[in-house]
């Protein structure tokens, strides 16, 4: 298991944050995804053998939020 | 720094190919502003549609409205679909359904305006939230990136987190200090604002401790790294600030629970309304106002703004719940030593009735040297300046009374009256009068007996901090009703200090366990109690209080972990600031929540009374969310207690 943190831009409401987390958690290889609305950060625990950080980024991009950085 | 030359190289060949360059720029602009442009485009279409309607072209007007709905609604629908696939019915689904329904029943204008207002609101909310977050983020960017170390005889620049413990780090004027460690060589004025919130530079010299993230303003330092990377105080603070955002306030949990029932509840009402009244527009309007918007955002946004402000001032608040509690503080309990006073007791006066001062001090110091009592250190230091301290034997501590031991077979007793009484050593009237006088002046007089007779007394006092003098007034202004001082000193000393500081109450001769008891008593009176201490010796008391506040805690992990609020610097004036800010935040949250509930009520009544329809419902909804965020952002500017 590895952990990666992305910074998101454009999170308007706590619900959007929760949904993004849920969507990430239903991806294969993602064990846990916590989106903190207040800081706009997503912390993803994932299995690098199943999913790559790049693929996680793509899923996030699909939800409509822009990634402005990592960590 | 390093990317600069390569940037210039690539800029040269690209510039002449104007078309390609401009396209690239356009794409960048689109990525950055897509949401805004979509929203504005939809707004423009609505405007054109409205004009077409006024000109008497209904078909064109309706067409333009549908286009506007599609443009603004496409992404909303896409997100709704994505969420639905994961069985989440969210705001996006509600809005999509409302717009779709309105279009079907021919209310093109309503559909267009609802989607337009929703995207505009969303855009503005995201922007303001990003701005609030940026305040926190800016703080984290203070983290140092590079360090200059000496390796194998040469100076090299390495990433700050790669410095190893024990390595020598070289810090020049203008450099950010990249590690926590002790100064080995050099002198410098260091701005510690990143840690303590205090921007007045502090002089650092060999032996002093410096913190990562602070700035060497002038001078040169060589520092032996003790903690690096994630281990530094600065990194720990940032981590705690972030964790604080995840911890929810009680109001917040309650509101989120409420929202969980509110949304499906209103949806059910909407369906029911349609079945009963067959009024599709009314049912769709209910869908729009089923979004709990302002309610769920009311608390978190205030908390981000407040904790960000606090962190900038060197105050660490460990999360929403602590902030909420701190906003209700009614009684503040302060430990005198180290909090109200500087924590550096000094010998103020020596009085000798028998023998020589030097002999008495040296013998007393011989025994005191073995004791860890805070009053022992100044006495030993004074004696050391007079001569060599002889060795002592048979050392014994008498808790709450003093210490005893033997020097050259002679019994030495250093302590208070009780110690003397227990040993049946008479305390003459003039000694008693002297003690009383010293104590009334706020000094603790320690008696020294050699053999079976009292030789003299050493008066020790701890200097009161400058900021302590108007502390009580400032705390009262911040809404605190009672300020209580606890001290291990005897009653007379305590009274003198308490009177000087204008304390409401004081408790003297308090043993460490007594602090917890004192806090419990205040809590029983129904007061929300804050305990202020150094966080090391009074950890149980900090835990017993409703809000534990540790002061001067930079670098002490225990204090940073146990306290609810941490004042990084040892400046007492941060205390009224922290309490005032918490109170203001609580008020802000209450304003937001009251407003949000009012808006929901007004919307529901308005819809039922047919005064609010789709578009106006959305307008009120989005405007209320924005107002809540803007109200919370006021906390970012809060300054004093």
Interface residues (C-beta under 8 A of the other chain):
Chain A: X7 X9 X10 X11 X12 X13 X14 X15 X16 X19 X22 X23 X26 X34 X36 X37 X38 X39 X40 X41 X62 X63 X64 X66
Chain B: X31 X35 X75 X78 X79 X82 X83 X86 X88 X90 X91 X122 X123 X125 X126 X129 X130 X133 X136 X137 X242 X245 X246 X256 X293 X296 X297 X300 X301 X303 X304 X625
